[in-house]
């Protein structure tokens, strides 16, 4: 062991202390430094007044300022900094740990407003983590999911506002309970009350855009997955916006899958024809197989494209056009948009004899829309 002759005086005392205890001094200094940094961070940390958790494909946290600007009035400034601070947490669906993170959130998280897809909405329902929207509004709104515990953004005007317009329109907005599957405002914390008022404002928001229902009926060999139907909805929404910014299209999709024989030919006998005749009434856009198209044309169940001012295809068909004929290699057309690109190119785009209003307009938009 190294020895050192002790020195007298104050400087000697310092040298001796350093020589024999320098490692203890260094470790102690580091501990004090880390504690100081942690204290400063805790003092500087801002506790949010509104807490939102979004589970999806894209982080929209950059839009939180616009959301606060529009809806921050609903919250009380809890930390006294003169501002409303919004925590907009994002769990990416591409994160392999998203499921475990979400389960932890349900158990111990402090987010109260959720925006999630179908899978995670189901998790919230199973975990009894949600309050019915009627607890917030005093009544159950139309078009809810899970028997009143959530609602898709596409049914809310808030989906058109900056920030929320970046979120998948089929995402479900819901609210965390603070009791036995209930939202108890009076018994809630100040943070819970803020979030209660925030989601109430989102649900009640009324914009200037008029929502229009558009029915699309698909008849043929195909049956579309739910994800493909969502893509169709998104494409119809975007195409409608390009031609008419004052209206918002809400797609109502329905389908009839016809049976095929061992040779892949549709079985389209009297029973199937009767069903097709019945469901092909009303105000609808249709995408149908060749057999169904010819049958409906002979029954005078289709509207003339010329009557709607729609350009005919190269084959001169007056009542419809094959999707493959719409395709244009020089531009992006409707057959290349999400949802529509999964439909058989031999199917016909057409409209019922009773088509009118915005649905008729949408049929013309689908026919002529291009990009690029």
C-alpha positions as CSV (number, residue, x, y, z in Angstrom):
1,X,0.0,0.0,0.0
2,X,1.3,3.4,-0.9
3,X,2.4,5.5,2.1
4,X,2.5,9.3,2.2
5,X,4.1,11.6,4.8
6,X,1.4,13.8,6.4
7,X,1.8,17.5,6.0
8,X,0.9,20.2,8.5
9,X,-1.4,23.3,7.9
10,X,-4.6,23.7,6.0
11,X,-3.2,22.9,2.6
12,X,-1.5,19.9,4.0
13,X,-4.8,18.8,5.5
14,X,-6.5,19.1,2.1
15,X,-3.8,17.1,0.4
16,X,-3.9,14.4,3.0
17,X,-7.7,14.1,2.8
18,X,-7.6,13.9,-1.0
19,X,-4.8,11.3,-0.9
20,X,-6.5,9.0,1.5
21,X,-10.2,9.6,0.4
22,X,-10.2,10.7,-3.2
23,X,-12.4,7.8,-4.5
24,X,-15.0,8.4,-1.8
25,X,-15.0,12.1,-2.7
26,X,-15.4,11.5,-6.5
27,X,-18.3,9.0,-6.0
28,X,-20.0,11.5,-3.6
29,X,-19.6,14.3,-6.1
30,X,-21.1,12.2,-8.8
31,X,-24.1,11.3,-6.7
32,X,-24.7,15.0,-5.8
33,X,-24.4,15.9,-9.4
34,X,-27.0,13.3,-10.5
35,X,-29.4,14.3,-7.7
36,X,-29.1,17.9,-8.8
37,X,-29.9,17.1,-12.4
38,X,-32.8,14.9,-11.4
39,X,-34.2,17.7,-9.2
40,X,-33.9,20.3,-12.0
41,X,-35.7,17.9,-14.4
42,X,-38.5,17.3,-11.9
43,X,-38.9,21.0,-11.3
44,X,-38.9,21.7,-15.0
45,X,-41.2,18.8,-15.9
46,X,-44.7,19.9,-17.0
47,X,-47.7,17.8,-15.9
48,X,-50.2,17.8,-18.7
49,X,-53.8,19.0,-18.4
50,X,-55.1,16.7,-21.1
51,X,-53.9,13.1,-21.7
52,X,-54.6,11.3,-25.0
53,X,-53.3,8.0,-26.2
54,X,-53.3,7.1,-29.9
55,X,-52.5,3.7,-31.2
56,X,-51.9,3.7,-34.9
57,X,-49.5,3.9,-37.9
58,X,-48.4,7.5,-37.7
59,X,-47.4,9.8,-34.8
60,X,-49.4,13.0,-35.0
61,X,-47.8,14.6,-32.0
62,X,-46.6,17.5,-34.1
63,X,-50.2,18.6,-34.5
64,X,-50.8,18.9,-30.7
65,X,-50.5,22.7,-30.9
66,X,-53.4,22.9,-33.4
67,X,-55.5,20.6,-31.2
68,X,-54.8,22.7,-28.1
69,X,-55.6,25.9,-30.0
70,X,-58.9,24.5,-31.1
71,X,-60.0,22.6,-27.9
72,X,-57.7,23.8,-25.1
73,X,-60.4,26.0,-23.7
74,X,-62.0,22.9,-22.2
75,X,-59.2,22.4,-19.7
76,X,-58.2,24.0,-16.5
77,X,-54.5,25.0,-16.1
78,X,-53.5,22.6,-13.3
79,X,-49.8,23.4,-13.0
80,X,-50.1,27.2,-13.0
81,X,-47.8,27.8,-16.0
82,X,-50.5,29.8,-17.9
83,X,-50.8,27.2,-20.6
84,X,-52.8,24.1,-21.4
85,X,-50.4,21.2,-21.9
86,X,-51.5,18.2,-24.0
87,X,-49.9,14.8,-23.7
88,X,-50.5,13.1,-27.0
89,X,-48.9,9.7,-26.5
90,X,-48.3,7.4,-29.5
91,X,-48.1,3.7,-29.6
92,X,-47.0,2.5,-33.0
93,X,-48.6,-0.6,-34.4
94,X,-45.2,-1.5,-35.9
95,X,-43.7,-1.7,-32.5
96,X,-43.3,-5.4,-31.5
97,X,-43.8,-4.4,-27.9
98,X,-47.0,-2.4,-28.5
99,X,-49.3,-5.0,-27.0
100,X,-47.4,-5.2,-23.7
101,X,-47.1,-1.4,-23.5
102,X,-50.9,-1.1,-24.1
103,X,-51.6,-3.7,-21.4
104,X,-49.5,-1.8,-19.0
105,X,-51.3,1.4,-19.9
106,X,-54.7,-0.2,-19.1
107,X,-53.4,-1.3,-15.7
108,X,-51.4,1.7,-14.5
109,X,-51.5,4.4,-17.2
110,X,-52.7,8.0,-16.7
111,X,-54.2,8.6,-20.2
112,X,-58.0,9.0,-20.2
113,X,-58.9,9.7,-23.9
114,X,-58.1,6.8,-26.3
115,X,-58.0,6.8,-30.1
116,X,-57.5,3.2,-31.2
117,X,-58.2,0.6,-33.9
118,X,-60.7,-2.3,-33.6
119,X,-58.2,-4.7,-32.0
120,X,-57.2,-2.4,-29.2
121,X,-60.8,-1.1,-28.7
122,X,-61.7,-4.7,-28.1
123,X,-58.9,-5.0,-25.5
124,X,-60.2,-2.0,-23.7
125,X,-63.7,-3.5,-23.6
126,X,-62.5,-6.8,-22.4
127,X,-60.4,-5.0,-19.7
128,X,-63.5,-3.1,-18.6
129,X,-61.4,0.1,-19.0
130,X,-64.0,2.2,-20.7
131,X,-67.0,4.4,-19.8
132,X,-70.1,4.6,-22.0
133,X,-70.2,7.8,-24.1
134,X,-73.7,8.4,-22.6
135,X,-71.9,9.2,-19.3
136,X,-70.2,12.1,-21.1
137,X,-73.0,13.3,-23.3
138,X,-76.1,12.4,-21.3
139,X,-77.3,10.3,-24.2
140,X,-75.9,7.6,-26.6
141,X,-74.9,9.2,-29.9
142,X,-75.6,7.5,-33.2
143,X,-73.2,5.1,-34.9
144,X,-71.4,4.0,-31.8
145,X,-69.2,0.9,-31.4
146,X,-69.2,-1.7,-28.6
147,X,-72.8,-0.9,-27.5
148,X,-72.1,2.7,-26.9
149,X,-68.5,2.7,-25.6
150,X,-66.8,4.3,-28.6
151,X,-67.4,6.0,-31.9
152,X,-65.4,6.1,-35.2
153,X,-63.9,9.4,-36.0
154,X,-65.5,9.4,-39.5
155,X,-68.9,10.1,-37.8
156,X,-67.6,13.1,-36.0
157,X,-67.0,16.6,-37.4
158,X,-63.9,16.8,-35.3
159,X,-62.2,14.4,-37.8
160,X,-62.1,17.4,-40.3
161,X,-60.1,19.6,-37.9
162,X,-56.3,20.1,-38.1
163,X,-54.5,17.3,-36.3
164,X,-57.4,14.9,-36.2
165,X,-57.6,15.0,-40.0
166,X,-54.3,13.1,-40.0
167,X,-55.7,10.1,-38.1
168,X,-57.3,7.1,-39.8
169,X,-61.0,7.9,-40.0
170,X,-62.0,4.4,-38.8
171,X,-60.1,4.9,-35.6
172,X,-62.4,4.7,-32.5
173,X,-62.6,7.5,-30.0
174,X,-63.4,6.3,-26.4
175,X,-63.0,7.4,-22.8
176,X,-61.5,5.7,-19.7
177,X,-63.8,5.0,-16.8
178,X,-62.8,6.0,-13.2
179,X,-65.4,3.7,-11.6
180,X,-67.2,0.5,-12.3
181,X,-67.3,0.9,-16.1
182,X,-68.6,4.4,-15.5
183,X,-67.4,8.0,-15.9
184,X,-67.8,9.8,-12.5
185,X,-67.1,13.4,-13.2
186,X,-67.8,14.7,-9.6
187,X,-65.6,12.0,-8.1
188,X,-62.8,12.4,-10.6
189,X,-59.4,14.1,-10.1
190,X,-58.8,17.5,-11.7
191,X,-57.0,15.8,-14.6
192,X,-59.9,13.4,-15.1
193,X,-62.3,16.3,-15.2
194,X,-60.2,18.1,-17.8
195,X,-60.2,15.0,-20.0
196,X,-64.0,14.6,-19.5
197,X,-64.6,18.1,-20.7
198,X,-62.1,17.6,-23.6
199,X,-63.7,14.5,-25.0
200,X,-67.2,16.0,-24.6
201,X,-66.0,18.9,-26.7
202,X,-64.7,16.5,-29.4
203,X,-68.0,14.6,-29.5
204,X,-70.1,17.8,-29.7
205,X,-68.0,19.7,-32.2
206,X,-69.9,20.9,-35.2
207,X,-68.0,22.0,-38.3
208,X,-69.1,23.6,-41.6
209,X,-68.7,20.4,-43.7
210,X,-71.9,18.5,-44.6
211,X,-71.7,14.7,-44.3
212,X,-73.2,12.7,-47.1
213,X,-73.9,9.0,-47.1
214,X,-72.8,7.1,-50.2
215,X,-74.0,3.5,-50.7
216,X,-71.7,1.1,-52.7
217,X,-72.9,-2.4,-53.6
218,X,-70.5,-5.0,-54.8
219,X,-71.9,-8.2,-56.4
220,X,-69.7,-10.9,-57.8
221,X,-67.2,-13.6,-56.8
222,X,-65.3,-11.5,-54.2
223,X,-65.9,-10.9,-50.5
224,X,-63.7,-8.1,-49.2
225,X,-61.8,-8.1,-45.9
226,X,-62.7,-5.4,-43.4
227,X,-59.4,-3.7,-44.0
228,X,-60.1,-3.5,-47.7
229,X,-63.5,-2.0,-47.0
230,X,-61.8,0.6,-44.8
231,X,-59.5,1.4,-47.7
232,X,-62.5,1.8,-50.0
233,X,-64.0,4.3,-47.5
234,X,-60.8,6.2,-47.4
235,X,-60.5,6.4,-51.2
236,X,-64.1,7.5,-51.6
237,X,-63.6,10.2,-48.9
238,X,-60.4,11.6,-50.6
239,X,-61.8,11.5,-54.1
240,X,-65.0,13.3,-52.9
241,X,-62.9,16.0,-51.2
242,X,-61.0,16.7,-54.4
243,X,-64.2,17.6,-56.3
244,X,-66.4,18.9,-53.5
245,X,-64.6,20.3,-50.4
246,X,-67.9,21.3,-48.7
247,X,-69.2,17.7,-48.4
248,X,-67.7,14.7,-46.7
249,X,-68.5,11.2,-48.0
250,X,-69.5,8.5,-45.6
251,X,-69.4,5.1,-47.4
252,X,-71.9,2.5,-46.7
253,X,-70.6,-0.7,-48.2
254,X,-72.6,-3.9,-48.8
255,X,-71.8,-6.9,-50.9
256,X,-73.3,-10.1,-52.3
257,X,-70.9,-12.9,-53.0
258,X,-72.3,-15.2,-55.7
259,X,-71.3,-18.9,-55.6
260,X,-69.2,-20.3,-58.4
261,X,-69.2,-23.9,-59.8
262,X,-66.1,-26.1,-60.1
263,X,-65.2,-24.3,-63.3
264,X,-65.2,-20.9,-61.7
265,X,-68.4,-19.8,-63.4
266,X,-71.0,-17.9,-61.4
267,X,-74.2,-19.7,-60.5
268,X,-76.7,-17.0,-61.4
269,X,-80.1,-18.7,-61.6
270,X,-83.6,-17.5,-60.7
271,X,-83.0,-17.4,-57.0
272,X,-79.8,-15.3,-57.3
273,X,-81.5,-13.1,-59.9
274,X,-84.4,-12.4,-57.5
275,X,-81.9,-11.4,-54.7
276,X,-79.9,-9.2,-57.1
277,X,-83.1,-7.4,-58.3
278,X,-84.2,-6.7,-54.7
279,X,-80.9,-5.3,-53.4
280,X,-80.1,-3.3,-56.6
281,X,-82.9,-0.8,-55.8
282,X,-82.5,2.6,-54.3
283,X,-79.7,5.2,-54.4
284,X,-76.5,3.2,-54.9
285,X,-73.3,3.0,-56.8
286,X,-72.6,-0.6,-57.9
287,X,-69.5,-2.7,-58.9
288,X,-70.8,-5.9,-60.4
289,X,-69.7,-8.9,-62.4
290,X,-70.4,-9.1,-66.2
291,X,-73.3,-11.5,-65.7
292,X,-75.0,-9.3,-63.2
293,X,-74.4,-6.2,-65.3
294,X,-76.1,-7.7,-68.3
295,X,-79.0,-8.9,-66.2
296,X,-79.6,-5.5,-64.6
297,X,-79.2,-3.7,-67.9
298,X,-81.9,-6.0,-69.5
299,X,-84.1,-5.3,-66.5
300,X,-83.7,-1.5,-67.0
301,X,-82.3,-1.3,-63.4
302,X,-79.3,0.9,-64.3
303,X,-79.0,4.6,-65.0
304,X,-77.5,5.7,-68.3
305,X,-74.0,7.2,-68.1
306,X,-75.0,9.8,-70.7
307,X,-77.9,10.9,-68.4
308,X,-75.3,11.7,-65.7
309,X,-72.8,13.2,-68.1
310,X,-70.3,10.4,-67.6
311,X,-67.8,9.5,-70.3
312,X,-68.5,6.1,-71.9
313,X,-65.8,3.5,-72.2
314,X,-64.2,2.4,-75.5
315,X,-66.8,-0.3,-76.0
316,X,-69.6,2.2,-75.9
317,X,-71.5,0.5,-73.1
318,X,-74.1,3.0,-72.0
319,X,-74.9,1.9,-68.5
320,X,-71.5,1.0,-67.1
321,X,-67.8,0.6,-67.7
322,X,-65.3,-2.1,-66.9
323,X,-62.8,-1.2,-64.2
324,X,-60.0,-2.4,-66.6
325,X,-61.2,0.2,-69.1
326,X,-60.9,3.0,-66.6
327,X,-57.2,2.1,-66.0
328,X,-54.8,4.6,-67.6
329,X,-51.1,3.9,-67.6
330,X,-50.3,7.6,-67.8
331,X,-52.0,8.7,-64.6
332,X,-53.2,7.3,-61.3
333,X,-56.9,6.5,-61.6
334,X,-59.5,5.0,-59.3
335,X,-58.5,1.4,-60.1
336,X,-55.1,2.1,-58.4
337,X,-56.5,3.6,-55.2
338,X,-56.6,1.7,-51.9
339,X,-59.5,-0.7,-51.8
340,X,-60.5,-0.3,-55.5
341,X,-57.2,-1.9,-56.6
342,X,-58.3,-5.2,-55.1
343,X,-61.5,-5.4,-57.2
344,X,-61.6,-7.6,-60.3
345,X,-60.8,-5.5,-63.4
346,X,-63.6,-7.3,-65.3
347,X,-66.3,-5.9,-63.0
348,X,-68.5,-3.0,-64.1
349,X,-68.9,0.3,-62.4
350,X,-72.5,1.5,-62.7
351,X,-75.4,3.1,-60.8
352,X,-78.9,2.1,-59.9
353,X,-81.8,3.5,-61.9
354,X,-82.8,5.5,-58.8
355,X,-79.3,7.0,-58.2
356,X,-79.4,10.8,-57.5
357,X,-77.9,13.6,-55.4
358,X,-74.4,13.3,-53.9
359,X,-74.3,9.6,-54.7
360,X,-74.8,10.3,-58.4
361,X,-72.1,13.0,-58.1
362,X,-69.7,10.5,-56.5
363,X,-70.2,8.0,-59.4
364,X,-69.1,10.7,-61.8
365,X,-66.1,11.5,-59.5
366,X,-65.0,7.9,-59.5
367,X,-65.2,7.7,-63.2
368,X,-63.1,10.8,-64.0
369,X,-60.8,11.1,-61.0
370,X,-57.1,10.9,-61.9
371,X,-53.9,12.1,-60.2
372,X,-50.5,12.7,-61.7
